[in-house]
Amino acid sequence: MVGESIAKLSEPLYVHDGILYVGTSSGPWANELDFQKREILSRLNTHLGEGVVRDIRFQSRSAKKDFPSHEEDMFPPLTTSEKEKVDQVVARIENENIRKAFRKLVSQGMRFEKFKKK
């Protein structure tokens, strides 16, 4: 959904309340991507369905310190009802590869939020 140069210098971190958080290689790069936010958001909504991602927040990876590097081991698992909620969010995505990737991203975001509440 983004070009190769953008993909090399950024990574999706998590989704929470319709906001996609993206880590970038630097603060200036986060600013540059912020200028492109409308176009990126439009592409996401085209592929994922309108309103799945309502906003994007770009931040330097140094700001990622609150996001553990080994989240699979640290984050609590989702309950059955939380998994069903994830399934509802991604159900509108037609492309299977994008749906799988977004399912993982939304799940990580939910698990991260549970982790922060501990």
C-alpha positions as CSV (number, residue, x, y, z in Angstrom):
1,M,0.0,0.0,0.0
2,V,3.0,2.2,0.3
3,G,6.1,2.4,-1.8
4,E,9.3,0.4,-1.1
5,S,11.2,3.4,0.2
6,I,8.5,4.1,2.8
7,A,8.2,0.5,3.8
8,K,12.0,0.3,4.4
9,L,12.0,3.3,6.7
10,S,8.8,2.6,8.7
11,E,6.8,-0.2,10.2
12,P,3.2,-0.6,11.6
13,L,3.3,-0.9,15.3
14,Y,-0.3,-1.5,16.4
15,V,-3.9,-0.3,15.9
16,H,-6.0,1.1,18.7
17,D,-9.5,2.6,18.4
18,G,-9.1,2.9,14.6
19,I,-5.7,4.7,14.9
20,L,-2.8,3.0,13.1
21,Y,0.5,3.7,14.9
22,V,3.5,3.6,12.6
23,G,7.2,3.7,13.8
24,T,9.6,5.5,11.5
25,S,13.4,5.6,11.3
26,S,13.6,9.3,12.4
27,G,11.5,12.2,13.5
28,P,11.9,14.1,10.2
29,W,10.7,11.0,8.4
30,A,7.7,10.8,10.6
31,N,7.0,14.5,9.7
32,E,7.4,13.7,6.0
33,L,4.9,10.8,6.3
34,D,2.5,13.0,8.2
35,F,2.4,15.2,5.1
36,Q,1.4,12.1,3.1
37,K,-1.1,10.9,5.6
38,R,-4.3,11.6,3.6
39,E,-3.0,9.6,0.6
40,I,-1.8,6.7,2.7
41,L,-5.1,6.7,4.7
42,S,-7.1,6.7,1.4
43,R,-5.1,3.7,0.1
44,L,-5.7,1.8,3.4
45,N,-9.4,2.5,3.3
46,T,-9.6,1.4,-0.3
47,H,-8.0,-2.0,0.6
48,L,-9.4,-2.5,4.2
49,G,-12.8,-0.8,3.9
50,E,-13.9,2.7,4.8
51,G,-13.4,3.5,8.5
52,V,-11.3,0.5,9.6
53,V,-8.4,2.9,10.0
54,R,-9.6,6.4,10.8
55,D,-6.2,8.0,11.5
56,I,-2.5,7.3,11.3
57,R,0.1,8.5,13.9
58,F,3.7,8.5,12.8
59,Q,6.4,8.4,15.5
60,S,10.1,8.0,15.5
61,R,11.2,4.4,16.5
62,S,12.9,6.0,19.5
63,A,9.4,6.8,20.6
64,K,8.7,3.1,20.4
65,K,10.3,2.4,23.8
66,D,6.8,1.7,25.3
67,F,6.3,-1.0,22.7
68,P,8.2,-4.2,23.9
69,S,10.4,-5.9,21.3
70,H,9.2,-9.4,22.2
71,E,5.5,-8.7,22.4
72,E,4.5,-12.3,21.6
73,D,6.0,-13.4,24.9
74,M,5.0,-10.4,27.0
75,F,1.5,-9.6,25.9
76,P,-1.5,-11.4,27.4
77,P,-3.5,-13.5,25.0
78,L,-6.9,-12.4,23.7
79,T,-10.1,-13.8,25.0
80,T,-12.6,-15.5,22.7
81,S,-14.8,-12.4,22.6
82,E,-11.8,-10.2,21.8
83,K,-10.8,-12.5,19.0
84,E,-14.4,-12.3,17.7
85,K,-14.1,-8.5,17.8
86,V,-10.9,-8.7,15.7
87,D,-12.7,-11.0,13.2
88,Q,-15.5,-8.4,12.9
89,V,-13.0,-5.6,12.2
90,V,-11.2,-7.6,9.5
91,A,-14.2,-9.3,7.9
92,R,-14.7,-6.5,5.3
93,I,-11.2,-6.9,3.9
94,E,-11.4,-8.9,0.7
95,N,-7.7,-9.6,0.0
96,E,-6.7,-12.6,2.1
97,N,-3.1,-11.5,2.6
98,I,-4.1,-8.0,3.7
99,R,-6.8,-9.4,5.9
100,K,-4.2,-11.8,7.7
101,A,-1.7,-8.9,8.1
102,F,-4.3,-6.6,9.5
103,R,-5.7,-9.3,11.8
104,K,-2.2,-9.7,13.3
105,L,-1.8,-5.9,13.6
106,V,-5.2,-5.4,15.3
107,S,-4.6,-8.4,17.6
108,Q,-1.2,-7.0,18.6
109,G,-2.7,-3.7,19.3
110,M,-5.4,-5.2,21.6
111,R,-2.8,-7.3,23.4
112,F,-0.6,-4.3,23.8
113,E,-3.4,-2.3,25.4
114,K,-4.1,-5.2,27.8
115,F,-0.3,-5.3,28.6
116,K,-0.3,-1.5,29.4
117,K,-3.2,-1.9,31.8
118,K,-1.3,-4.4,33.9
